[in-house]
Structures are given as C-alpha cells and as structure tokens.
Amino acid sequence: MTREDVRASIERAGDEHWRALVAHHEEAYPASRPTPGDVARREAERLNQLGYGDATRYELLESRVVRAGEDQVTIEHRIRDRRSGEVLSTPPLTDYQ
C-alpha cells in the first residue's frame, strides 16, 4: 500500500474523517506534529508490515479518523480480503500525538 492509497481511503470514509486529520495537524501549529500526508505514509507502512500490502489479495476500503481528544487522532482501516470477500477492521491506532 502507498501513502496515496491511505489518503484516498480516508477520503472515501467521508469528509469528517479527512477534516479530523487536517484539524489535528492545523491546530498543532507551531508544535511539530505529523501532517496528514505523514500519517498516511506511516499507516501505509504499518499496513504493509501487518501483511495487508498484497493488492491482489487485499483492498483498502476506507480509513476512519476520529479525534480522540485535543492532541490525538485515532485511525482504523476497513480492508476487504478479495479471496474470501470478508471485510476486516484493523484495531484502532491512537499514537499520532
């Protein structure tokens, strides 16, 4: 998976998820927090490490971003296993502070 895959997935989840990620970044200024692009890149790397990088097997459906307090966002991905048709959800991750 790539950064662009994750960005598109967040956008598919709906405007509120993209806005939550952008607001998390913009409200952090001047603190140095990850940008939405940084989060998407790291999430792509994490999903690949978890074994979801095989595009012939897995389809990233959407990535939901929720503000978890003033300093945190939580991200969770919905992924379809193309072989079985099962839709999986990754455990929510909240370590982008």
Secondary structure, DSSP 8 states (H G I E B T S, - for coil): --HHHHHHHHHHH-HHHHHHHHHHHHTTTTS----HHHHHHHHHHHHHHTT---TTTEEEEEEEEEE-STT-EEEEEEEEETTT--EEE---EEEE-
